[in-house]
Amino acid sequence: MRFAVRVPAIILLLVVTAAVLTGCNHGPAGVPPLTIAHAQAMQAVDPDGALSEYQAVSDHYSSSNRELAATALFDLAIYASDPNGYGSPASLHIEPGVAMTSGARKELADRKSSGLLQAQTALINLQQHFGDTDLVKSAAFTTLLTQVNDQIDRENSHLFTYKLIDALVALTGRKPAFSYWFALLGIAVLIKVITFPTMLKTYKSQREMQKMAPIIKEIQARYKDDPQEQMKKVQEAYKEHGVNMFATCLPSLIQLPIFWFMIDLIRVYQLHFTHGTFLWIGSSLAKQYPAYIGANLGSFDMPILVLYALSMMLTMKLTPVSDPAMAQQQKTMSYMMTFFIMYYFIVSRWASAFLVYYLIQNLLSAVQQYYFIYLPSKNNPVVAITSGGAAAMARPVGGTSTTATSPVKRTGTAPTSPTVDVPRPRPKKKKR
Protein backbone atom coordinates (compact mmCIF):
# COMPACT_ATOMS: atom_id res chain seq x y z
CA MET A 1 0.00 0.00 0.00
CA ARG A 2 2.74 2.47 0.94
CA PHE A 3 4.59 1.53 -2.24
CA ALA A 4 1.50 2.33 -4.33
CA VAL A 5 1.16 5.74 -2.71
CA ARG A 6 4.81 6.73 -2.66
CA VAL A 7 5.87 5.78 -6.21
CA PRO A 8 3.66 8.28 -8.12
CA ALA A 9 4.56 11.04 -5.66
CA ILE A 10 8.29 10.30 -5.89
CA ILE A 11 8.18 10.18 -9.70
CA LEU A 12 6.36 13.50 -9.86
CA LEU A 13 8.81 15.05 -7.40
CA LEU A 14 11.76 13.88 -9.51
CA VAL A 15 10.18 15.26 -12.69
CA VAL A 16 9.50 18.64 -11.07
CA THR A 17 13.01 18.74 -9.58
CA ALA A 18 14.56 17.94 -12.96
CA ALA A 19 12.48 20.67 -14.55
CA VAL A 20 13.60 23.15 -11.90
CA LEU A 21 17.23 22.25 -12.41
CA THR A 22 16.78 22.65 -16.16
CA GLY A 23 15.29 26.08 -15.56
CA CYS A 24 18.30 27.01 -13.43
CA ASN A 25 20.73 26.15 -16.22
CA HIS A 26 22.27 29.38 -17.48
CA GLY A 27 23.24 28.02 -20.88
CA PRO A 28 26.30 26.44 -22.49
CA ALA A 29 29.82 27.15 -21.33
CA GLY A 30 30.92 28.12 -24.86
CA VAL A 31 34.23 27.74 -26.67
CA PRO A 32 36.90 30.39 -25.96
CA PRO A 33 37.38 33.07 -27.05
CA LEU A 34 33.87 34.16 -26.09
CA THR A 35 33.30 36.81 -28.76
CA ILE A 36 30.59 37.54 -31.30
CA ALA A 37 33.20 37.32 -34.08
CA HIS A 38 34.08 33.79 -32.99
CA ALA A 39 30.41 32.81 -32.98
CA GLN A 40 30.03 34.20 -36.51
CA ALA A 41 33.06 32.21 -37.66
CA MET A 42 31.53 29.01 -36.25
CA GLN A 43 28.38 29.40 -38.38
CA ALA A 44 30.05 27.91 -41.46
CA VAL A 45 31.40 24.79 -39.71
CA ASP A 46 29.12 24.16 -36.73
CA PRO A 47 25.68 25.85 -36.88
CA ASP A 48 24.48 24.41 -33.57
CA GLY A 49 27.78 25.27 -31.93
CA ALA A 50 27.42 28.83 -33.22
CA LEU A 51 24.06 29.22 -31.48
CA SER A 52 25.58 27.90 -28.26
CA GLU A 53 28.48 30.33 -28.65
CA TYR A 54 26.14 33.31 -29.05
CA GLN A 55 24.30 32.25 -25.88
CA ALA A 56 27.57 31.78 -24.00
CA VAL A 57 28.75 35.26 -24.99
CA SER A 58 25.48 36.74 -23.74
CA ASP A 59 25.72 34.87 -20.42
CA HIS A 60 29.35 35.87 -19.97
CA TYR A 61 28.78 39.59 -20.44
CA SER A 62 25.27 39.84 -18.91
CA SER A 63 26.64 41.64 -15.84
CA SER A 64 29.71 43.50 -17.11
CA ASN A 65 28.52 44.66 -20.56
CA ARG A 66 24.76 44.45 -21.02
CA GLU A 67 24.71 46.02 -24.47
CA LEU A 68 27.20 43.43 -25.74
CA ALA A 69 25.23 40.62 -24.08
CA ALA A 70 22.04 41.89 -25.72
CA THR A 71 23.76 42.13 -29.10
CA ALA A 72 24.89 38.50 -28.85
CA LEU A 73 21.30 37.34 -28.24
CA PHE A 74 20.03 39.55 -31.06
CA ASP A 75 22.61 38.12 -33.48
CA LEU A 76 21.59 34.63 -32.35
CA ALA A 77 17.97 35.44 -33.26
CA ILE A 78 18.98 36.83 -36.66
CA TYR A 79 21.05 33.77 -37.56
CA ALA A 80 18.56 31.20 -36.17
CA SER A 81 15.60 32.72 -38.04
CA ASP A 82 17.43 33.24 -41.34
CA PRO A 83 16.43 30.57 -43.94
CA ASN A 84 19.79 31.22 -45.60
CA GLY A 85 21.59 30.83 -42.28
CA TYR A 86 20.70 28.21 -39.68
CA GLY A 87 17.86 26.88 -41.84
CA SER A 88 19.86 26.60 -45.08
CA PRO A 89 20.92 23.35 -46.84
CA ALA A 90 24.53 24.37 -46.14
CA SER A 91 23.83 24.04 -42.40
CA LEU A 92 23.21 20.35 -43.08
CA HIS A 93 26.39 20.19 -45.19
CA ILE A 94 24.40 19.59 -48.40
CA GLU A 95 26.37 20.72 -51.44
CA PRO A 96 24.72 23.25 -53.78
CA GLY A 97 22.91 21.62 -56.73
CA VAL A 98 22.66 18.22 -55.02
CA ALA A 99 19.11 16.81 -55.01
CA MET A 100 17.80 16.33 -51.49
CA THR A 101 16.11 13.13 -50.36
CA SER A 102 12.74 13.20 -48.61
CA GLY A 103 14.54 12.60 -45.32
CA ALA A 104 16.86 15.55 -45.93
CA ARG A 105 13.92 17.81 -46.82
CA LYS A 106 12.15 16.85 -43.60
CA GLU A 107 15.31 17.45 -41.59
CA LEU A 108 15.69 20.87 -43.22
CA ALA A 109 12.07 21.77 -42.43
CA ASP A 110 12.59 20.71 -38.81
CA ARG A 111 15.75 22.80 -38.63
CA LYS A 112 13.90 25.88 -39.91
CA SER A 113 11.13 25.40 -37.33
CA SER A 114 13.67 24.83 -34.57
CA GLY A 115 15.58 27.93 -35.61
CA LEU A 116 12.44 30.08 -35.45
CA LEU A 117 11.65 28.82 -31.95
CA GLN A 118 15.21 29.46 -30.78
CA ALA A 119 15.05 32.95 -32.28
CA GLN A 120 11.76 33.63 -30.53
CA THR A 121 13.16 32.41 -27.21
CA ALA A 122 16.23 34.66 -27.61
CA LEU A 123 14.05 37.68 -28.37
CA ILE A 124 11.79 36.98 -25.39
CA ASN A 125 14.87 36.72 -23.16
CA LEU A 126 16.03 40.04 -24.55
CA GLN A 127 12.75 41.64 -23.55
CA GLN A 128 12.74 40.09 -20.08
CA HIS A 129 16.38 40.53 -19.08
CA PHE A 130 17.72 43.36 -21.27
CA GLY A 131 14.69 45.59 -21.64
CA ASP A 132 16.68 48.61 -20.51
CA THR A 133 19.22 48.37 -23.35
CA ASP A 134 19.21 50.59 -26.45
CA LEU A 135 19.01 47.52 -28.67
CA VAL A 136 15.69 46.30 -27.27
CA LYS A 137 14.28 49.83 -27.59
CA SER A 138 15.32 50.06 -31.25
CA ALA A 139 13.11 49.60 -34.31
CA ALA A 140 15.35 46.74 -35.51
CA PHE A 141 14.41 44.64 -32.50
CA THR A 142 10.68 45.31 -32.94
CA THR A 143 10.87 44.47 -36.65
CA LEU A 144 12.69 41.17 -36.11
CA LEU A 145 10.35 40.14 -33.26
CA THR A 146 7.31 40.81 -35.47
CA GLN A 147 8.80 38.86 -38.38
CA VAL A 148 9.69 35.83 -36.22
CA ASN A 149 6.30 35.77 -34.49
CA ASP A 150 4.44 36.05 -37.79
CA GLN A 151 6.45 33.19 -39.33
CA ILE A 152 5.81 30.94 -36.33
CA ASP A 153 2.13 31.85 -36.30
CA ARG A 154 1.77 30.94 -39.99
CA GLU A 155 3.38 27.55 -39.37
CA ASN A 156 1.23 26.87 -36.31
CA SER A 157 -2.04 27.90 -37.99
CA HIS A 158 -2.27 24.47 -39.65
CA LEU A 159 -2.19 22.56 -36.34
CA PHE A 160 -5.32 21.11 -34.70
CA THR A 161 -4.59 22.70 -31.32
CA TYR A 162 -4.25 26.12 -32.94
CA LYS A 163 -7.50 25.72 -34.87
CA LEU A 164 -9.34 24.56 -31.73
CA ILE A 165 -8.45 27.53 -29.54
CA ASP A 166 -8.78 29.97 -32.45
CA ALA A 167 -12.31 28.74 -33.19
CA LEU A 168 -13.34 29.27 -29.55
CA VAL A 169 -11.82 32.76 -29.49
CA ALA A 170 -13.52 33.66 -32.78
CA LEU A 171 -16.85 32.33 -31.47
CA THR A 172 -17.05 35.18 -28.94
CA GLY A 173 -15.80 37.93 -31.23
CA ARG A 174 -12.07 38.00 -30.26
CA LYS A 175 -12.76 40.45 -27.44
CA PRO A 176 -9.51 41.06 -25.48
CA ALA A 177 -11.18 41.23 -22.06
CA PHE A 178 -13.38 38.15 -22.58
CA SER A 179 -12.75 35.86 -25.56
CA TYR A 180 -9.32 34.52 -24.63
CA TRP A 181 -9.87 33.53 -21.00
CA PHE A 182 -13.38 32.31 -21.85
CA ALA A 183 -11.87 29.99 -24.49
CA LEU A 184 -9.61 28.54 -21.77
CA LEU A 185 -12.67 28.07 -19.57
CA GLY A 186 -14.46 26.28 -22.41
CA ILE A 187 -11.56 23.88 -22.93
CA ALA A 188 -11.30 23.20 -19.18
CA VAL A 189 -15.02 22.38 -18.97
CA LEU A 190 -14.82 20.23 -22.12
CA ILE A 191 -11.93 18.19 -20.69
CA LYS A 192 -13.78 17.80 -17.38
CA VAL A 193 -16.85 16.51 -19.21
CA ILE A 194 -14.79 14.02 -21.24
CA THR A 195 -12.91 12.70 -18.18
CA PHE A 196 -15.93 12.78 -15.84
CA PRO A 197 -16.87 9.06 -16.16
CA THR A 198 -13.32 8.05 -15.29
CA MET A 199 -13.14 10.55 -12.43
CA LEU A 200 -16.49 9.32 -11.08
CA LYS A 201 -15.05 5.81 -10.77
CA THR A 202 -11.98 7.30 -9.13
CA TYR A 203 -14.05 9.21 -6.58
CA LYS A 204 -15.92 5.99 -5.79
CA SER A 205 -12.60 4.20 -5.27
CA GLN A 206 -11.36 7.01 -3.02
CA ARG A 207 -14.49 6.74 -0.86
CA GLU A 208 -13.98 2.98 -0.59
CA MET A 209 -10.35 3.54 0.33
CA GLN A 210 -11.50 5.99 2.99
CA LYS A 211 -13.79 3.34 4.45
CA MET A 212 -10.89 0.93 4.53
CA ALA A 213 -8.66 3.32 6.49
CA PRO A 214 -9.59 2.04 10.00
CA ILE A 215 -9.15 -1.57 8.88
CA ILE A 216 -5.73 -0.80 7.39
CA LYS A 217 -4.76 1.05 10.54
CA GLU A 218 -5.71 -1.96 12.63
CA ILE A 219 -3.64 -4.30 10.45
CA GLN A 220 -0.65 -1.93 10.58
CA ALA A 221 -0.85 -1.79 14.37
CA ARG A 222 -1.17 -5.59 14.70
CA TYR A 223 1.70 -6.42 12.31
CA LYS A 224 3.96 -3.41 12.85
CA ASP A 225 6.95 -5.68 13.55
CA ASP A 226 6.41 -7.82 10.44
CA PRO A 227 6.29 -5.61 7.28
CA GLN A 228 5.92 -8.54 4.87
CA GLU A 229 2.98 -10.03 6.75
CA GLN A 230 1.51 -6.55 7.12
CA MET A 231 1.58 -6.01 3.34
CA LYS A 232 0.08 -9.45 2.80
CA LYS A 233 -2.81 -8.79 5.21
CA VAL A 234 -3.45 -5.36 3.69
CA GLN A 235 -3.70 -6.87 0.22
CA GLU A 236 -6.02 -9.57 1.52
CA ALA A 237 -8.25 -6.94 3.15
CA TYR A 238 -8.55 -4.97 -0.08
CA LYS A 239 -9.27 -8.14 -2.04
CA GLU A 240 -11.87 -9.29 0.50
CA HIS A 241 -13.79 -6.02 0.24
CA GLY A 242 -13.39 -5.67 -3.52
CA VAL A 243 -11.36 -2.45 -3.37
CA ASN A 244 -8.70 -1.78 -6.01
CA MET A 245 -5.76 -0.17 -4.23
CA PHE A 246 -4.32 1.11 -7.54
CA ALA A 247 -7.53 2.68 -8.88
CA THR A 248 -6.64 6.15 -7.56
CA CYS A 249 -3.42 6.17 -9.64
CA LEU A 250 -5.39 6.31 -12.90
CA PRO A 251 -6.15 10.08 -12.80
CA SER A 252 -2.43 10.86 -12.64
CA LEU A 253 -1.83 8.84 -15.78
CA ILE A 254 -4.72 10.58 -17.55
CA GLN A 255 -3.61 14.06 -16.51
CA LEU A 256 -0.13 13.69 -18.02
CA PRO A 257 -1.15 13.67 -21.73
CA ILE A 258 -3.67 16.45 -20.99
CA PHE A 259 -0.85 18.48 -19.42
CA TRP A 260 1.31 18.17 -22.54
CA PHE A 261 -1.69 18.85 -24.77
CA MET A 262 -2.33 22.15 -22.97
CA ILE A 263 1.33 23.13 -23.09
CA ASP A 264 1.31 22.61 -26.85
CA LEU A 265 -2.02 24.40 -27.27
CA ILE A 266 -0.92 27.52 -25.39
CA ARG A 267 2.55 27.51 -26.95
CA VAL A 268 1.26 27.50 -30.53
CA TYR A 269 -1.30 30.23 -29.74
CA GLN A 270 0.85 32.32 -27.42
CA LEU A 271 1.21 35.16 -29.93
CA HIS A 272 -2.56 35.70 -29.89
CA PHE A 273 -2.79 35.40 -26.12
CA THR A 274 -0.81 38.65 -26.00
CA HIS A 275 -4.07 40.33 -27.10
CA GLY A 276 -6.04 38.89 -24.16
CA THR A 277 -6.56 40.26 -20.64
CA PHE A 278 -8.04 38.80 -17.45
CA LEU A 279 -9.09 40.65 -14.30
CA TRP A 280 -5.95 42.67 -13.33
CA ILE A 281 -3.81 41.16 -16.14
CA GLY A 282 -3.41 43.89 -18.74
CA SER A 283 -4.64 46.64 -16.41
CA SER A 284 -2.77 49.78 -15.35
CA LEU A 285 -1.16 47.70 -12.59
CA ALA A 286 0.92 45.94 -15.25
CA LYS A 287 2.66 49.24 -16.03
CA GLN A 288 3.25 50.02 -12.36
CA TYR A 289 4.53 46.52 -11.46
CA PRO A 290 5.77 44.95 -14.74
CA ALA A 291 7.88 42.35 -12.90
CA TYR A 292 4.84 40.90 -11.12
CA ILE A 293 1.68 41.78 -13.06
CA GLY A 294 1.26 40.41 -16.57
CA ALA A 295 0.72 42.83 -19.43
CA ASN A 296 -1.44 40.19 -21.17
CA LEU A 297 -2.28 36.48 -21.09
CA GLY A 298 0.91 35.73 -23.03
CA SER A 299 3.13 37.03 -20.21
CA PHE A 300 3.91 35.91 -16.66
CA ASP A 301 1.71 37.01 -13.75
CA MET A 302 2.63 36.42 -10.09
CA PRO A 303 -0.84 36.78 -8.45
CA ILE A 304 -2.29 34.15 -10.80
CA LEU A 305 0.58 31.83 -9.85
CA VAL A 306 -0.19 32.32 -6.15
CA LEU A 307 -3.89 31.59 -6.73
CA TYR A 308 -2.94 28.51 -8.76
CA ALA A 309 -0.73 27.25 -5.91
CA LEU A 310 -3.55 27.80 -3.38
CA SER A 311 -6.02 25.95 -5.61
CA MET A 312 -3.56 23.09 -5.94
CA MET A 313 -3.28 22.80 -2.16
CA LEU A 314 -7.08 22.90 -1.89
CA THR A 315 -7.49 19.92 -4.24
CA MET A 316 -4.82 18.02 -2.29
CA LYS A 317 -6.60 18.78 0.98
CA LEU A 318 -9.89 17.44 -0.40
CA THR A 319 -8.21 14.23 -1.58
CA PRO A 320 -8.77 11.56 1.11
CA VAL A 321 -5.82 9.76 2.65
CA SER A 322 -6.02 6.06 1.85
CA ASP A 323 -3.33 5.06 4.34
CA PRO A 324 -3.58 6.65 7.84
CA ALA A 325 0.14 6.14 8.40
CA MET A 326 0.86 8.25 5.31
CA ALA A 327 -1.31 11.25 6.26
CA GLN A 328 1.53 13.47 7.48
CA GLN A 329 3.79 12.38 4.64
CA GLN A 330 1.09 13.21 2.07
CA LYS A 331 0.61 16.64 3.65
CA THR A 332 4.34 17.35 3.56
CA MET A 333 4.52 16.14 -0.03
CA SER A 334 1.73 18.51 -1.06
CA TYR A 335 3.64 21.48 0.37
CA MET A 336 6.86 20.40 -1.34
CA MET A 337 5.18 19.90 -4.71
CA THR A 338 3.50 23.31 -4.48
CA PHE A 339 6.81 24.97 -3.63
CA PHE A 340 8.73 23.28 -6.46
CA ILE A 341 6.05 24.05 -9.06
CA MET A 342 5.87 27.70 -7.99
CA TYR A 343 9.65 28.01 -8.16
CA TYR A 344 9.75 26.42 -11.61
CA PHE A 345 7.06 28.73 -12.99
CA ILE A 346 8.80 31.80 -11.54
CA VAL A 347 12.13 30.83 -13.10
CA SER A 348 10.60 29.88 -16.46
CA ARG A 349 8.04 32.75 -16.38
CA TRP A 350 5.35 30.74 -18.15
CA ALA A 351 2.48 32.50 -19.88
CA SER A 352 -0.34 33.39 -17.50
CA ALA A 353 -2.79 31.76 -19.96
CA PHE A 354 -1.48 28.36 -18.87
CA LEU A 355 -1.87 29.26 -15.19
CA VAL A 356 -5.39 30.62 -15.77
CA TYR A 357 -6.36 27.32 -17.41
CA TYR A 358 -5.01 25.20 -14.55
CA LEU A 359 -6.50 27.52 -11.96
CA ILE A 360 -9.90 26.88 -13.56
CA GLN A 361 -9.16 23.13 -13.72
CA ASN A 362 -8.24 23.00 -10.04
CA LEU A 363 -11.37 24.90 -9.00
CA LEU A 364 -13.55 22.53 -11.05
CA SER A 365 -11.74 19.55 -9.49
CA ALA A 366 -12.30 20.99 -6.01
CA VAL A 367 -16.04 21.30 -6.71
CA GLN A 368 -16.19 17.70 -7.92
CA GLN A 369 -14.26 16.43 -4.90
CA TYR A 370 -16.49 18.40 -2.56
CA TYR A 371 -19.69 16.89 -3.95
CA PHE A 372 -18.46 13.35 -4.64
CA ILE A 373 -16.02 12.77 -1.75
CA TYR A 374 -16.29 15.36 1.02
CA LEU A 375 -20.10 15.59 1.33
CA PRO A 376 -20.73 11.80 1.21
CA SER A 377 -18.06 11.31 3.88
CA LYS A 378 -19.47 14.13 6.00
CA ASN A 379 -23.06 12.84 5.81
CA ASN A 380 -21.97 9.27 6.51
CA PRO A 381 -18.73 9.61 8.48
CA VAL A 382 -16.26 6.89 9.31
CA VAL A 383 -15.34 6.78 13.03
CA ALA A 384 -12.46 4.79 14.40
CA ILE A 385 -13.49 2.94 17.58
CA THR A 386 -10.95 1.23 19.85
CA SER A 387 -11.91 -1.97 21.58
CA GLY A 388 -9.34 -4.21 23.19
CA GLY A 389 -6.53 -2.36 21.39
CA ALA A 390 -8.08 -2.85 17.94
CA ALA A 391 -9.48 -0.21 15.63
CA ALA A 392 -12.91 -0.79 14.13
CA MET A 393 -15.27 1.21 12.01
CA ALA A 394 -18.65 2.56 13.09
CA ARG A 395 -21.21 4.75 11.40
CA PRO A 396 -23.59 6.75 13.64
CA VAL A 397 -27.24 6.27 12.77
CA GLY A 398 -29.48 9.27 13.48
CA GLY A 399 -26.65 11.02 15.30
CA THR A 400 -25.93 8.17 17.77
CA SER A 401 -24.14 4.87 17.49
CA THR A 402 -25.90 1.56 17.99
CA THR A 403 -24.85 -1.41 20.08
CA ALA A 404 -23.50 -4.37 18.19
CA THR A 405 -25.40 -7.64 18.12
CA SER A 406 -22.34 -9.59 17.09
CA PRO A 407 -18.59 -9.05 17.35
CA VAL A 408 -16.57 -7.71 14.45
CA LYS A 409 -14.64 -10.23 12.40
CA ARG A 410 -11.00 -10.02 13.45
CA THR A 411 -7.74 -11.15 11.94
CA GLY A 412 -5.96 -13.71 14.11
CA THR A 413 -7.11 -16.10 16.83
CA ALA A 414 -7.08 -13.83 19.88
CA PRO A 415 -10.48 -13.54 21.64
CA THR A 416 -12.34 -10.28 21.11
CA SER A 417 -14.84 -8.39 23.20
CA PRO A 418 -18.13 -7.01 21.83
CA THR A 419 -17.68 -3.72 20.02
CA VAL A 420 -19.75 -0.97 18.51
CA ASP A 421 -21.64 -1.93 15.36
CA VAL A 422 -19.12 -1.93 12.52
CA PRO A 423 -20.63 -2.16 9.03
CA ARG A 424 -17.56 -2.64 6.91
CA PRO A 425 -17.35 -2.25 3.12
CA ARG A 426 -19.54 -5.02 1.77
CA PRO A 427 -17.51 -7.70 -0.05
CA LYS A 428 -18.44 -8.06 -3.67
CA LYS A 429 -20.24 -11.30 -4.57
CA LYS A 430 -18.36 -13.62 -6.83
CA LYS A 431 -19.90 -14.29 -10.21
CA ARG A 432 -20.97 -17.87 -10.71
C-alpha positions, -999 to +999 in steps of 0.1 A: +000+000+000+027+025+009+046+015-022+015+023-043+012+057-027+048+067-027+059+058-062+037+083-081+046+110-057+083+103-059+082+102-097+064+135-099+088+150-074+118+139-095+102+153-127+095+186-111+130+187-096+146+179-130+125+207-146+136+232-119+172+222-124+168+227-162+153+261-156+183+270-134+207+261-162+223+294-175+232+280-209+263+264-225+298+272-213+309+281-249+342+277-267+369+304-260+374+331-271+339+342-261+333+368-288+306+375-313+332+373-341+341+338-330+304+328-330+300+342-365+331+322-377+315+290-362+284+294-384+301+279-415+314+248-397+291+242-367+257+259-369+245+244-336+278+253-319+274+288-332+241+292-315+256+279-283+285+303-286+261+333-290+243+323-259+276+318-240+288+353-250+255+367-237+257+349-204+294+359-200+288+396-204+253+398-189+266+416-158+297+435-171+285+447-206+248+444-210+247+460-245+272+434-257+252+406-241+220+419-257+238+421-291+249+385-288+213+373-282+200+396-311+226+381-335+216+346-323+180+354-333+190+368-367+211+338-376+186+312-362+156+327-380+174+332-413+164+306-439+198+312-456+216+308-423+207+282-397+179+269-418+199+266-451+209+234-468+245+244-461+238+240-424+232+203-431+264+202-452+244+196-484+264+207-514+247+233-538+229+216-567+227+182-550+191+168-550+178+163-515+161+131-504+127+132-486+145+126-453+169+155-459+139+178-468+122+168-436+153+174-416+157+209-432+121+218-424+126+207-388+157+228-386+139+259-399+111+254-373+137+248-346+156+279-356+124+301-355+116+288-319+152+295-308+150+330-323+118+336-305+132+324-272+162+347-276+140+377-284+118+370-254+149+367-232+160+400-245+127+416-236+127+401-201+164+405-191+177+434-213+147+456-216+167+486-205+192+484-233+192+506-265+190+475-287+157+463-273+143+498-276+153+501-312+131+496-343+153+467-355+144+446-325+107+453-329+109+445-366+127+412-361+103+401-333+073+408-355+088+389-384+097+358-362+063+358-345+044+360-378+064+332-393+058+309-363+021+318-363+018+309-400+034+276-394+012+269-363-020+279-380-023+245-397-022+226-363-053+211-347-046+227-313-043+261-329-075+257-349-093+246-317-084+275-295-088+300-324-123+287-332-133+293-296-118+328-295-135+337-328-169+323-315-171+352-289-158+379-312-121+380-303-128+405-274-095+411-255-112+412-221-134+381-226-128+359-256-093+345-246-099+335-210-134+323-219-119+300-245-096+285-218-127+281-196-145+263-224-116+239-229-113+232-192-150+224-190-148+202-221-119+182-207-138+178-174-168+165-192-148+140-212-129+127-182-159+128-158-169+091-162-133+080-153-131+105-124-165+093-111-150+058-108-120+073-091-140+092-066-159+060-058-126+042-053-114+070-030-145+067-009-140+030-006-104+035+003-115+060+030-138+033+044-109+009+045-087+033+065-096+020+100-092-016+089-057-008+074-048+011+105-057-020+126-036-043+104-006-019+106-008-018+144-012-056+147+017-064+123+040-034+129+069-057+135+064-078+104+063-056+073+059-085+049+030-100+068+015-065+071+016-060+033+001-095+028-028-088+052-035-054+037-037-069+002-060-096+015-082-069+031-085-050-001-093-081-020-119-093+005-138-060+002-134-057-035-114-025-034-087-018-060-058-002-042-043+011-075-075+027-089-066+062-076-034+062-096-054+063-129-062+101-128-024+109-126-018+088-158-047+106-176-036+141-165-001+137-180-012+137-217-037+164-210-008+185-194+013+182-225-017+189-248-023+222-230+013+231-231+013+226-268-020+244-273-009+275-254+025+275-270+013+275-305-013+302-297+009+323-274+012+352-299-026+357-299-028+354-261-008+386-260-041+403-271-060+389-242-066+403-206-080+388-175-091+407-143-060+427-133-038+412-161-034+439-187-046+466-164-028+498-153-012+477-126+009+459-153+027+492-160+032+500-124+045+465-115+058+450-147+079+424-129+048+409-111+017+418-131+013+404-166+007+428-194-014+402-212-023+365-211+009+357-230+031+370-202+039+359-167+017+370-137+026+364-101-008+368-084-023+342-108+006+318-099-002+323-062-039+316-067-029+285-088-007+273-059-035+278-034-060+259-056-036+231-059-033+228-022-071+229-019-075+199-042-048+180-023-066+188+010-099+174-004-082+142-016-088+116+011-058+098+027-060+061+018-033+051+043-036+066+078+001+061+084+009+083+053-013+113+063+015+135+075+038+124+046+011+132+021+006+166+037+043+173+036+045+161+000+017+185-011+036+215+004+069+204-013+052+199-047+035+233-045+068+250-036+087+233-065+060+240-091+059+277-080+096+280-082+097+264-116+071+287-130+088+318-115+121+308-131+106+299-165+080+328-164+053+307-181+025+325-199-003+334-175-028+318-200-015+284-189-019+293-152-054+306-158-064+273-174-050+252-146-065+275-120-099+269-136-092+231-137-082+230-100-114+249-090-136+225-111-117+195-095-123+210-060-160+213-067-162+177-079-143+164-049-165+184-026-197+169-040-185+134-046-160+128-017-163+154+010-201+156+013-207+118+012-181+113+039-195+141+060-231+128+058-220+093+065-187+096+085-163+069+093-153+068+130-125+048+144-135+029+176-109+012+198-119-020+216-093-042+232-065-024+214-081-029+179-095-002+156-129-008+141-153+012+120-187+026+131-212+048+114-236+067+136-272+063+128-295+093+135-267+110+153-259+082+178-241+049+175-259+016+180-248-014+201-235-044+182-254-076+181-223-096+171-186-090+174-166-077+144-146-102+124-110-100+134-077-112+119-060-137+141-071-161+168-071-138+199-105-135+216-123-103+211-148-084+232-181-070+218-177-037+200-198-010+185-216-019+154-191-019+125-206-022+090-176-026+069-173-023+031-195-050+018-175-077+000-184-081-037-202-113-046-184-136-068-199-143-102-210-179-107 
